[in-house]
């Protein structure tokens, strides 16, 4: 029995040729779809191949070789499809070209990721980011040579001075996870953020799209605290360059080809050119004395200066350093700014909430030596339960993080064998919207400002059992900043700058909401929703803006 593919003829050779090619394509796609679905159905019967030394089942696909590449463009849709197809929430495999990706669900499997740092590596993801950020082959080869991991004990025989991944990981912990270093960053952010807010005159009402306004002032404060002021002197339009790059980041990060996404490549190249100019200037103008400072205008923070030094010490060129720092600069703003904006948006949409928030954070308002209103950051963090609850709820329902690792060696997982060289992905979106977060009157998919105040009060029927809140807050259920040894080291600074920014805005301005608009400025008939085009990368930005009247408070 054979399969016959026929197509209509028109008598016009070129048209008939096109119709023939199209019929062949449709036939191949149809045959691939049928074959992969039948294979999946057959293999999923019974015990679905568990405990037989087999890999997880491969999800069906339509395009030969490319496999599930198209599904990765819609991560939330991909995860929903994978979980729907998964036998009892067990691991499944997504084929993307020559790469195998295992999608893992459930607290047991997520816990396995966090506990197996010796068998799982994040270095491959970093190398992909650097390569897609424009790093040249000779610099990539230096990074690829270090296969020793991030731990104190090297996984392979690499000289200590060449262990770039360990040094980078240690630098993040030393300068982003320690109290004094975080305080330096937060104080510099607060200083510059206040300067930006104070540019608005006290006796004038400003009508602006709030998200656009907030992006500008907060990005300037955040960038200045981490990478210094010289970036803006060398690139006066740097904020515009950055936000164009931000729009393109996700598709560029996964390696979207230029012929399919020339606009994204153009935005990345402009951002890279600005960063190269800054790096070259910073090295030229930094001496030994300034290198000992916690902050100086050229490199900015000691954190960034040490990262650049780590790269320089292993032989990475200045252009390569720029490519390596590109994702870091993106990460400075990609989560913190949308999260701070969501706090304000959520407060504005609930009558009286912004007044309650203003009253709470007023207890942390102080004046500096110049009589300028500022904030007592330690008091704000420790004594603001409502703000803290809103911040955490924003991370829960507005954040979509993806845990990614590469397997250094074969590993057993839920009765299957995960093969060395393949990749693992696990989404935070599903557990953070799961049934453990359901409360009477406040389902898991609903934003509830007081959730992190009220849920801890709910006691179990059996006093020996853990509370619902304790179960929901387990690190394998709620992980907006990742988990395990690779948890985001910048989470402490991010929390402080988010809470400081939200507090200062409501203290310094009266905010009168007008109407919702699209990001291009057109009228909208609905409020903002999380933009799921950014799914998997962290806090999802709003897909709408809010026109407001801002007036400086006296």
FENQUICOR-V264347 format. One record per residue. N is the residue number from 1. RES is the residue in one small letter. PHI is phi in degrees with one decimal (999 if undefined). OMEGA is omega in radians with two decimals (NA if undefined). D_FIRST is the distance of its C-alpha to the first C-alpha in Angstrom with 2 decimals. Layout:
n->[N	N]
res->[RES	RES]
phi->[PHI	PHI]
omega->[OMEGA	OMEGA]
d_first->[D_FIRST	D_FIRST]
This chain:
n->[1	2	3	4	5	6	7	8	9	10	11	12	13	14	15	16	17	18	19	20	21	22	23	24	25	26	27	28	29	30	31	32	33	34	35	36	37	38	39	40	41	42	43	44	45	46	47	48	49	50	51	52	53	54	55	56	57	58	59	60	61	62	63	64	65	66	67	68	69	70	71	72	73	74	75	76	77	78	79	80	81	82	83	84	85	86	87	88	89	90	91	92	93	94	95	96	97	98	99	100	101	102	103	104	105	106	107	108	109	110	111	112	113	114	115	116	117	118	119	120	121	122	123	124	125	126	127	128	129	130	131	132	133	134	135	136	137	138	139	140	141	142	143	144	145	146	147	148	149	150	151	152	153	154	155	156	157	158	159	160	161	162	163	164	165	166	167	168	169	170	171	172	173	174	175	176	177	178	179	180	181	182	183	184	185	186	187	188	189	190	191	192	193	194	195	196	197	198	199	200	201	202	203	204	205	206	207	208	209	210	211	212	213	214	215	216	217	218	219	220	221	222	223	224	225	226	227	228	229	230	231	232	233	234	235	236	237	238	239	240	241	242	243	244	245	246	247	248	249	250	251	252	253	254	255	256	257	258	259	260	261	262	263	264	265	266	267	268	269	270	271	272	273	274	275	276	277	278	279	280	281	282	283	284	285	286	287	288	289	290	291	292	293	294	295	296	297	298	299	300	301	302	303	304	305	306	307	308	309	310	311	312	313	314	315	316	317	318	319	320	321	322	323	324	325	326	327	328	329	330	331	332	333	334	335	336	337	338	339	340	341	342	343	344	345	346	347	348	349	350	351	352	353	354	355	356	357	358	359	360	361	362	363	364	365	366	367	368	369	370	371	372	373	374	375	376	377	378	379	380	381	382	383	384	385	386	387	388	389	390	391	392	393	394	395	396	397	398	399	400	401	402	403	404	405	406	407	408	409	410	411	412	413	414	415	416	417	418	419	420	421	422	423	424	425	426	427	428	429	430	431	432	433	434	435	436	437	438	439	440	441	442	443	444	445	446	447	448	449	450	451	452	453	454	455	456	457	458	459	460	461	462	463	464	465	466	467	468	469	470	471	472	473	474	475	476	477	478	479	480	481	482	483	484	485	486	487	488	489	490	491	492	493	494	495	496	497	498	499	500	501	502	503	504	505	506	507	508	509	510	511	512	513	514	515	516	517	518	519	520	521	522	523	524	525	526	527	528	529	530	531	532	533	534	535	536	537	538	539	540	541	542	543	544	545	546	547	548	549	550	551	552	553	554]
res->[x	x	x	x	x	x	x	x	x	x	x	x	x	x	x	x	x	x	x	x	x	x	x	x	x	x	x	x	x	x	x	x	x	x	x	x	x	x	x	x	x	x	x	x	x	x	x	x	x	x	x	x	x	x	x	x	x	x	x	x	x	x	x	x	x	x	x	x	x	x	x	x	x	x	x	x	x	x	x	x	x	x	x	x	x	x	x	x	x	x	x	x	x	x	x	x	x	x	x	x	x	x	x	x	x	x	x	x	x	x	x	x	x	x	x	x	x	x	x	x	x	x	x	x	x	x	x	x	x	x	x	x	x	x	x	x	x	x	x	x	x	x	x	x	x	x	x	x	x	x	x	x	x	x	x	x	x	x	x	x	x	x	x	x	x	x	x	x	x	x	x	x	x	x	x	x	x	x	x	x	x	x	x	x	x	x	x	x	x	x	x	x	x	x	x	x	x	x	x	x	x	x	x	x	x	x	x	x	x	x	x	x	x	x	x	x	x	x	x	x	x	x	x	x	x	x	x	x	x	x	x	x	x	x	x	x	x	x	x	x	x	x	x	x	x	x	x	x	x	x	x	x	x	x	x	x	x	x	x	x	x	x	x	x	x	x	x	x	x	x	x	x	x	x	x	x	x	x	x	x	x	x	x	x	x	x	x	x	x	x	x	x	x	x	x	x	x	x	x	x	x	x	x	x	x	x	x	x	x	x	x	x	x	x	x	x	x	x	x	x	x	x	x	x	x	x	x	x	x	x	x	x	x	x	x	x	x	x	x	x	x	x	x	x	x	x	x	x	x	x	x	x	x	x	x	x	x	x	x	x	x	x	x	x	x	x	x	x	x	x	x	x	x	x	x	x	x	x	x	x	x	x	x	x	x	x	x	x	x	x	x	x	x	x	x	x	x	x	x	x	x	x	x	x	x	x	x	x	x	x	x	x	x	x	x	x	x	x	x	x	x	x	x	x	x	x	x	x	x	x	x	x	x	x	x	x	x	x	x	x	x	x	x	x	x	x	x	x	x	x	x	x	x	x	x	x	x	x	x	x	x	x	x	x	x	x	x	x	x	x	x	x	x	x	x	x	x	x	x	x	x	x	x	x	x	x	x	x	x	x	x	x	x	x	x	x	x	x	x	x	x	x	x	x	x	x	x	x	x	x	x	x	x	x	x	x	x	x	x	x	x	x	x	x	x	x	x	x	x	x	x	x	x	x	x	x	x	x	x	x	x	x	x	x	x	x	x	x	x	x	x	x	x	x]
phi->[999	-122.3	-108.6	-109.8	-111.3	-121.9	-138.5	-67.0	-115.8	-113.6	89.5	-99.4	-58.3	-63.6	-64.7	-62.6	-63.0	-64.4	-62.1	-65.0	-61.9	-62.6	-64.6	-65.9	-63.0	-60.8	-63.4	-65.0	-63.0	-64.9	-65.4	-64.4	-60.4	-63.0	-63.0	-69.6	-69.3	-63.5	-61.4	-63.8	-63.4	-64.8	-74.0	-85.0	-72.3	64.5	-90.0	56.1	79.4	-70.4	59.1	-121.9	71.8	-104.4	-74.6	-58.7	-62.7	-86.8	-62.3	-62.5	-150.6	-112.5	-100.6	-55.2	68.2	-63.3	59.4	-92.3	-56.3	-62.0	-67.8	-69.6	-69.8	-121.7	-57.1	-64.7	-63.3	-63.7	-65.7	-63.7	-65.1	-63.4	-69.4	-62.7	-82.2	-69.9	-70.0	55.0	59.0	-86.3	-60.1	-130.0	-113.7	-111.5	-93.5	-128.9	60.0	-83.0	-99.7	-101.3	-121.8	-95.6	-101.9	-111.8	-125.0	86.7	-62.5	-63.2	-75.0	-66.6	-60.5	-60.9	-62.6	-68.3	-95.8	-119.3	-64.7	-76.7	-102.7	-124.5	-127.9	-99.1	-60.7	-62.6	-64.6	-64.0	-63.3	-63.5	-61.4	-64.6	-61.4	-79.2	-95.8	97.4	-70.1	-77.3	-60.5	-67.5	-76.0	-60.7	-63.4	-65.2	-67.1	-65.5	-67.2	-86.8	-111.2	-87.1	81.1	-106.6	-76.1	-63.9	-96.6	-67.4	-77.1	-134.9	-82.9	-120.6	-54.7	-55.9	-70.3	-101.4	-83.0	-66.3	-68.3	-64.1	-63.6	-65.5	-62.2	-65.1	-64.2	-60.6	-65.8	-71.2	-109.9	-119.4	-111.9	-109.5	-52.9	-59.2	-67.7	-64.8	-63.2	-60.5	-63.6	-65.0	-64.0	-67.6	-60.5	-59.0	-58.0	-73.4	-63.3	-63.0	-57.9	-67.9	-64.6	-73.5	-69.1	-83.2	-64.0	-74.5	-104.5	-131.9	-87.9	-107.9	-101.1	-143.6	-73.4	-63.1	-63.3	-62.8	-62.0	-66.4	-58.3	-68.3	-71.6	-75.3	-61.6	-62.7	-66.1	-68.4	-60.9	-60.1	-65.5	-99.9	-114.1	90.5	-92.2	-66.2	-56.0	-75.4	-68.8	-77.0	-134.3	-58.4	-99.0	-60.7	-59.8	-65.0	-60.9	-63.1	-69.2	-63.8	-65.5	-58.4	-62.6	-96.4	-57.1	-61.8	-68.1	-69.5	-64.3	-90.7	86.5	-59.3	-62.9	-63.2	-68.0	-96.9	-148.5	-63.7	-63.6	-66.4	-64.0	-64.4	-64.9	-62.4	-65.2	-66.2	-65.2	-66.2	-62.1	-64.6	-70.8	-62.1	-60.7	-66.8	-60.8	-62.3	-67.3	-63.6	-64.6	-67.3	-108.1	-104.8	-110.3	-62.0	-66.2	-69.5	-66.1	-91.7	-80.6	-69.2	-152.9	-146.9	-70.2	-84.5	-86.0	85.8	-79.1	-61.1	-59.2	-66.8	-62.9	-71.8	-59.8	-62.7	-65.2	-57.5	-66.9	-63.9	-67.8	-97.1	99.2	-73.0	-67.1	-62.9	-64.8	-66.1	-62.3	-61.6	-63.6	-69.5	-85.1	-56.8	-63.4	-65.5	-63.0	-61.0	-65.4	-56.8	-107.7	-63.6	-105.1	-65.4	-67.5	-58.7	-64.5	-63.4	-66.0	-62.1	-56.9	-67.4	-56.5	-65.8	-67.3	-63.1	-78.3	-120.1	-52.7	84.7	-69.2	-69.2	-70.0	-63.6	-65.5	-62.3	-63.9	-65.5	-76.6	-60.8	-66.8	-106.4	-77.6	-137.3	-114.2	-85.5	-65.3	-97.3	79.7	-89.0	-66.7	-141.3	-134.8	-85.3	-62.8	-56.8	-67.9	-59.1	-67.0	-86.9	-121.5	-130.3	-62.7	-67.8	-60.5	-62.7	-64.2	-64.9	-59.3	-68.0	-66.4	-63.5	-63.6	-71.9	-101.9	-114.5	-111.1	-135.0	-100.4	-123.0	-79.0	-124.6	-146.9	-113.8	-78.6	-81.7	-149.3	-58.3	-148.8	-84.7	-150.5	54.4	89.3	-113.7	-105.5	-93.8	-86.7	-53.0	91.7	-83.9	-117.6	-118.3	-132.5	-144.1	-89.6	-83.0	-58.9	-68.9	-67.0	-74.4	-113.3	-82.6	-63.6	-62.5	-93.7	-71.8	-132.0	-50.4	84.7	-140.3	-63.3	-61.6	-86.1	-105.5	-78.7	-126.3	-55.9	-93.8	-56.6	-83.0	-99.7	-86.0	-59.4	-61.9	-82.0	-78.9	-99.8	-73.1	-65.5	-101.3	-61.8	-80.7	-85.6	-73.0	-71.9	-58.2	-66.1	-61.6	-67.9	-67.7	-90.1	-58.4	-64.7	-97.5	-115.6	-128.8	-140.7	-64.1	-109.6	82.9	-165.8	69.7	-71.2	-104.4	-59.1	-56.2	-74.6	-86.4	-65.9	-71.2	-64.7	-57.9	-60.4	-66.4	-69.2	-62.7	-68.8	-64.4	-62.6	-64.2	-64.3	-66.0	-64.5	-74.9	-76.4	-93.2	-133.5	-84.6	-120.6	-108.4	-72.8	-112.3	-157.7	-82.5	-135.0	-71.4	-67.9	-92.9	98.7	-83.4	-58.8	-125.2	-95.0	-146.4	-76.1	-68.2	-125.2	-62.7	-81.0	-76.3	-65.2	-100.4	-57.4	97.2	-105.3	130.7	-66.4	-80.3	-70.8	-69.7	-95.1	-136.5	-119.0	-122.0	-72.3	-138.8	-98.0	-107.7	-137.8	-59.0	-80.1	-87.2]
omega->[-3.13	3.10	-3.10	3.11	3.14	3.10	3.13	3.10	-3.12	-3.06	3.09	-2.95	-3.09	-3.13	3.12	3.10	3.13	3.14	3.13	3.13	3.13	3.13	3.09	3.14	3.13	3.13	3.14	3.13	3.13	3.14	3.13	3.13	-3.13	-3.11	-3.07	3.07	3.11	3.12	-3.13	-3.12	-3.13	-3.09	-3.10	3.14	3.11	-3.09	3.07	3.05	-3.13	3.09	3.09	-3.14	-3.09	3.01	3.01	-3.13	3.12	-3.14	3.11	3.10	-3.06	-3.02	3.12	3.12	-3.13	3.08	-3.06	-3.09	-3.09	-3.13	-3.10	3.10	3.09	-3.04	-3.13	3.06	3.12	-3.13	3.13	3.12	-3.12	-3.13	3.09	-3.10	-3.02	3.06	3.09	3.08	3.10	-3.13	3.00	-3.08	3.05	3.12	3.10	-3.05	-3.13	-3.03	3.02	3.14	3.07	3.10	-3.04	3.10	3.00	-3.06	-3.13	-3.11	3.09	3.08	3.11	3.11	-3.06	-3.05	-3.05	-3.10	-3.13	3.14	-3.08	-3.08	3.03	-3.07	-3.11	3.10	3.12	3.13	3.09	3.10	-3.12	3.13	-3.13	3.00	3.03	-3.14	-3.10	-3.01	-3.08	3.07	3.10	-3.12	3.12	3.13	-3.11	-3.12	-3.12	3.10	-3.01	3.14	-3.07	-3.06	3.13	3.11	-3.09	3.10	3.13	-3.06	3.11	3.12	-3.07	-3.10	3.14	-3.08	-3.04	-3.11	3.09	-3.11	-3.14	3.12	3.14	3.12	3.10	3.13	-3.08	-2.99	3.13	-3.07	3.12	-3.06	-3.10	-3.13	3.10	3.13	3.09	-3.14	-3.10	3.13	3.11	3.09	-3.10	3.14	-3.08	3.12	3.10	3.10	3.14	3.12	-3.08	3.07	3.12	-3.08	-3.06	-3.02	-3.07	3.04	-3.10	3.09	-3.02	2.88	-2.94	-3.13	3.14	3.11	-3.08	3.11	-3.08	-3.03	-3.11	3.11	3.14	3.12	-3.10	3.13	-3.10	-3.10	-3.04	-3.05	3.02	-3.11	-3.03	3.11	-3.12	3.08	3.13	-3.10	-3.07	3.14	-3.01	3.13	3.11	3.11	-3.11	-3.06	3.00	3.10	3.12	3.13	-3.07	-2.89	-3.00	-3.14	3.07	-3.10	-3.14	3.01	3.10	-3.08	-3.08	-3.09	3.08	-3.01	-3.10	-3.12	3.12	3.11	3.11	3.12	3.11	-3.11	3.09	3.11	3.14	3.13	3.12	-3.12	3.08	3.13	-3.13	-3.12	-3.13	3.12	-3.11	3.11	-3.11	-3.00	3.14	3.09	-3.09	-3.11	-3.13	3.14	-3.14	-3.12	3.07	3.14	3.02	-2.93	-3.00	3.05	-3.07	-3.05	3.05	3.12	-3.12	3.14	-3.14	3.06	3.13	3.13	3.10	-3.13	-3.14	-3.08	3.11	3.04	3.10	-3.12	3.11	3.07	3.09	3.08	3.11	3.12	-3.13	-3.11	-3.13	3.11	3.11	3.12	3.10	-3.08	3.13	-3.03	-2.91	3.13	-3.00	-3.06	3.08	-3.14	3.13	3.12	3.12	3.10	-3.13	3.13	-3.10	3.11	-3.10	-3.07	-3.11	-3.06	3.07	-3.04	-3.11	3.08	3.09	3.13	3.14	3.13	-3.12	-3.05	3.08	3.13	3.14	3.12	3.10	3.03	-3.14	-3.07	3.12	-3.14	-3.11	3.10	3.07	-3.00	3.01	-2.98	3.13	3.13	3.11	-3.10	-3.03	-2.96	-3.12	-3.08	-3.13	3.12	3.13	3.13	3.13	3.10	-3.12	3.10	3.04	3.09	-3.09	-3.01	-3.13	-3.10	3.10	-3.10	3.08	3.05	3.13	3.08	2.99	-3.11	3.08	3.09	3.11	-3.10	3.08	3.12	3.05	3.09	3.12	3.05	3.05	-2.95	3.06	3.12	3.08	-3.08	3.10	3.03	3.08	-3.03	3.03	-3.04	-3.05	3.13	-3.12	3.03	-3.05	-3.03	3.11	-3.12	3.13	3.05	-3.14	-3.14	-3.10	-3.12	-3.04	-3.09	3.14	3.06	3.12	-3.05	-3.06	-3.03	-3.07	2.97	-3.02	-3.11	3.12	-3.13	-3.09	-3.07	3.09	3.12	3.08	-3.09	3.12	-3.11	3.04	3.11	3.09	-3.13	3.12	3.11	-3.12	-3.08	3.09	-3.07	3.05	3.07	-3.09	-3.07	-3.13	3.11	-3.12	-3.11	-3.13	-3.10	-3.11	3.07	-3.08	-3.12	-3.13	-3.03	-3.12	3.09	-3.14	-3.14	-3.10	-3.10	3.10	-3.09	3.10	-3.11	3.14	-3.12	-3.11	-3.14	-3.10	3.09	-3.03	-3.06	2.80	-3.05	3.12	-3.13	-3.14	-3.12	3.11	3.11	3.01	-3.13	3.06	3.03	-3.14	3.13	3.12	-3.14	3.13	3.08	-3.11	2.96	3.06	3.13	-3.04	2.99	-3.14	-3.07	3.10	-3.03	-3.12	-3.14	-3.13	3.13	3.08	3.12	3.06	3.05	-3.11	3.04	-3.11	2.89	3.07	3.08	-3.13	3.09	-3.14	NA]
d_first->[0.00	3.83	7.07	9.69	13.29	15.96	19.62	22.61	24.98	28.75	29.95	31.66	30.22	31.21	29.98	26.62	26.34	27.21	24.73	21.92	23.07	23.39	19.90	18.62	21.01	20.00	16.31	17.39	19.85	17.57	14.93	17.97	19.58	16.76	16.28	20.07	20.80	18.42	19.93	23.36	22.97	21.86	24.65	27.26	27.17	30.19	32.50	30.14	30.55	34.33	36.60	33.82	34.78	32.01	32.31	32.18	28.88	27.61	27.62	24.49	24.59	22.94	24.15	22.91	25.93	28.48	27.19	29.91	32.43	32.54	33.48	36.53	38.10	38.67	39.85	40.86	37.56	35.80	38.01	37.53	33.73	33.91	36.29	34.25	31.16	33.32	33.53	37.24	38.35	37.20	36.44	33.18	31.96	31.47	29.88	31.69	30.66	31.73	34.01	33.44	35.59	36.34	37.56	40.13	41.67	44.56	48.07	47.27	44.75	46.96	49.89	47.90	47.53	51.26	52.28	50.23	51.76	51.70	47.91	47.20	48.38	48.99	49.81	46.29	46.43	49.85	48.70	45.86	48.48	50.86	48.27	47.21	50.94	51.37	52.49	52.37	50.63	53.91	54.92	51.49	51.72	55.00	53.52	50.41	52.73	54.17	51.84	54.74	54.15	56.88	58.59	61.94	60.30	57.94	54.39	54.50	57.31	58.29	62.00	63.57	64.61	61.00	59.63	59.03	56.86	59.55	62.28	60.48	59.83	63.47	64.75	62.96	64.44	67.88	68.18	66.03	66.36	70.12	72.66	75.06	72.36	70.61	74.01	74.59	71.34	72.01	75.59	74.61	71.87	74.37	76.97	74.70	72.99	76.44	77.41	74.40	75.14	78.81	78.01	77.76	81.27	82.88	84.13	80.98	77.98	74.74	71.77	68.59	64.94	65.50	62.37	62.98	66.66	65.92	63.30	65.93	68.86	66.99	64.95	68.21	69.84	66.89	66.27	69.98	70.33	67.52	67.39	70.86	72.41	71.99	68.34	69.63	72.39	69.98	67.36	69.17	65.94	64.25	63.44	61.52	59.71	58.86	57.48	55.24	53.92	53.59	51.32	49.02	49.31	46.21	43.65	45.65	45.80	42.02	41.91	40.76	40.52	43.29	41.13	39.89	43.29	46.13	48.55	48.15	48.66	51.74	53.18	52.54	54.20	57.27	57.60	57.22	59.84	62.28	61.75	62.23	65.47	66.66	65.84	67.64	70.64	70.74	70.89	73.49	75.74	75.49	78.22	78.94	81.22	78.73	75.98	77.94	78.00	75.82	75.10	75.90	74.78	72.64	70.09	71.01	70.55	71.07	67.45	66.00	68.55	67.61	63.86	64.54	66.81	64.15	61.72	64.47	65.53	62.16	62.03	59.98	61.19	62.79	59.77	57.58	59.94	59.47	55.68	56.11	58.58	56.51	54.47	57.74	59.47	56.57	56.77	60.51	59.86	56.27	57.09	60.84	61.29	58.59	59.81	63.41	62.44	60.51	63.68	65.67	63.03	62.72	66.51	67.02	64.60	66.56	70.09	72.76	70.47	71.52	75.17	74.60	72.93	75.80	78.35	76.68	76.36	79.90	81.13	79.73	81.14	83.92	85.80	86.04	89.20	88.85	88.66	84.94	82.73	80.23	78.60	79.40	75.94	76.50	77.97	75.15	72.51	74.47	75.95	73.32	71.22	69.96	68.93	67.29	65.33	64.14	63.17	61.13	59.51	58.50	56.88	55.09	53.60	53.67	52.41	48.82	48.92	46.05	46.75	44.95	45.11	43.40	42.92	45.18	43.79	41.22	42.31	41.42	41.07	40.42	38.48	36.35	37.00	37.71	37.20	39.94	39.65	37.77	39.57	40.70	41.34	43.15	44.48	47.98	47.08	45.44	48.24	51.00	49.69	48.97	50.67	53.45	54.95	55.01	58.57	59.75	60.07	58.56	54.77	53.21	51.75	55.22	57.89	60.99	63.88	65.66	62.66	63.95	67.41	66.58	63.63	65.76	68.14	65.58	66.29	63.94	64.93	65.25	67.68	66.13	62.78	61.98	62.27	59.30	60.53	60.74	57.14	55.97	57.95	56.48	55.35	51.74	51.84	53.94	53.58	54.15	55.48	52.96	54.06	54.85	56.56	54.87	56.22	57.44	60.95	61.89	61.66	65.44	66.35	63.63	65.06	68.58	67.89	65.80	68.57	71.32	69.68	69.13	72.66	74.39	72.66	73.80	77.26	77.85	76.31	76.30	72.81	72.44	68.84	68.19	64.55	61.05	59.48	56.23	56.45	56.90	59.90	58.60	59.61	57.33	57.20	56.35	57.65	55.97	52.88	51.52	49.44	46.14	45.18	47.34	45.63	45.76	48.78	51.67	53.75	51.92	54.23	54.99	53.02	56.17	59.81	62.97	65.84	69.09	72.78	74.10	77.81	79.60	81.37	85.08]
